[in-house]
Amino acid sequence: MELQQSPALNYAPIVPAAAATDRIIETSIPARLDALPWSGFHTRVVLALGITWILDGLEVTLAGALSGALKQSSSLHFTNLDLGIANSAYLAGAVLGALGFGWLTDRIGRKKLFFITLALYLSATAATALSWDVASYALFRFLTGAGIGGEYTAINSTIQELVPARYRGWTDLVINGSFWIGAAMGAVAAIVLLDPATIGPDLGWRLAYLIGAVLGLVVLLMRMWIPESPRWLMIHGRPDEAHAIVDGIERSVIGHGQDAGEGRFPKIRLRMRDHTPIAEVIHTLFSAYRQRALVGLALMSAQAFFYNAIFFTFALVLTDFYGIRSDHVGWYLLPFAAGNFLGPLLLGRLFDTLGRRIMIMFTYGASGVLLALSGYLFSIGVLSAQGQTIAWMVIFFFASPAASAAYLTVSETFPLEVRALAIAVFYAVGTGIGGVIGPALFGALIDTGSRTSVFAGYLLGAVLMIAAAIVAWRYAVAAERKSLEHIARPLAFME
């Protein structure tokens, strides 16, 4: 198997020759996994693991939709400052959870972590429904964010390592795009649960958070049968387990084991290891793969600013500039969410056929150009609330696969031993930039009451997306239909 050549890494432990020989294996596991056709097994993996993004979309949407109810609550009486503190706590939890759990995912395994992080999420979400003051609510939101942030790293890693190479791009994009199914669910749930004629705001916001906890419990049960990543096991000194899992997957998919005889599948030689030293992790991410790290940073930062700046302030635009009642904003979110989900669903396969570089450049570039155009139309006042919503729907039809492609790029272009932490690092950077700078800047621009000022913010987002498109065209890796070990050979690889 031809492997992506990377700079030599001088961190291999010094062991006696006999011991070193015992720790070296030859395996065809990556080739066998990539040779499988799509099957019910892969569909179940996607459903059981991909629902994480639905939960995240539900959480983010509920946090915005429930703000009015939390302020009106007879037991809490939140102020705008209290809500800001709670949202910041969720963001901080997501960043720290991604980093901490990302490191653990690479160290102790994918399966353990996607149980730990989901258990934390559903426990914290259920506890949020029982909050009694600002401090308790902020604490539980922090823990919920930590669970979601950890889920990103464990789940992305597992899906990348179980899905055959020729389906990897479309699968990853659709799963990330399913965030917007959760967003639509959150919008509808808020409309129903906060309606005074049905439940009322004080009890409604508590029931809304319990929805997430119940969904999380169902998903926990769905994940019981998902195996540990064989790719992770074979490197971490458990080759017998890895081969047994692959044998079982093959019997499930094609009814029998694939012929692994001499020459049937290419093999790679690996030196098994218990863990990867942190010095080697840092060297890999920021020195050996510096160019890929810069590409990932450009893509993640641009989409994070673009997305969070618009998504977290679209309700303000509708209420302040178009006079839409705050309790009607949820209806405008539904077409917005539809565009965001349909983009990855309909364009995702092109990332595996036309290729990563072409489609990343196209989706980033189209998003930027369309945002600039719609921003100009907004600035001269020719769009109605419905027209503005349609414009956002079209823009995010392209921006959604672009944003998902940023996560895809980061998760597939680094070696297996640092994959989860790489996802965590760039998720943290993107969330920090998009979650702090973008919404704050757009909030200030909207407060001016000037359409021209808001247009300037849209132009900034457009420029960042177009710049990222250029970076991707010039430097992104053509990873379509290639094995993960071809794109970036494992640190444990032996010539």
Secondary structure, 3 states (H helix, E strand, C coil): CCCCCCCCCCCCCCCCHHHHHHCEEEECHHHHHHHCCCCHHHHHHHHHHHHHHHHHHHHHHHHHHCHHHHHHCCCCCCCHHHHHHHHHHHHHHHHHHHHHHHHHHHHHCHHHHHHHHHHHHHHHHHHHCCCCCHHHHHHHHHHHHHHHHHHHHHHHHHHHHHCCHHHHHHHHHHHHHCHHHHHHHHHHHHHHHCCCCCCCHHHHHHHHHHHHHHHHHHHHHHHHHCCCCHHHHHHCCCHHHHHHHHHHHHHHHHCCCCCCCCCCCCCEEEECCCCCCHHHHHHHHHHHCHHHHHHHHHHHHHHHHHHHHHHCCHHHHHHHHHCCCHHHHHHHHHHHHHHHHHHHHHHCCHHHHCCHHHHHHHHHHHHHHHHHHHHHHHHCCCCCHHHHHHHHHHHHHHHHHHHHHHHHHHHHCCCHHHHHHHHHHHHHHHHHHHHHHHHHHHHHHHHCCCHHHHHHHHHHHHHHHHHHHHHHHHHCCCCCCCCHHHHCCCCCEEC
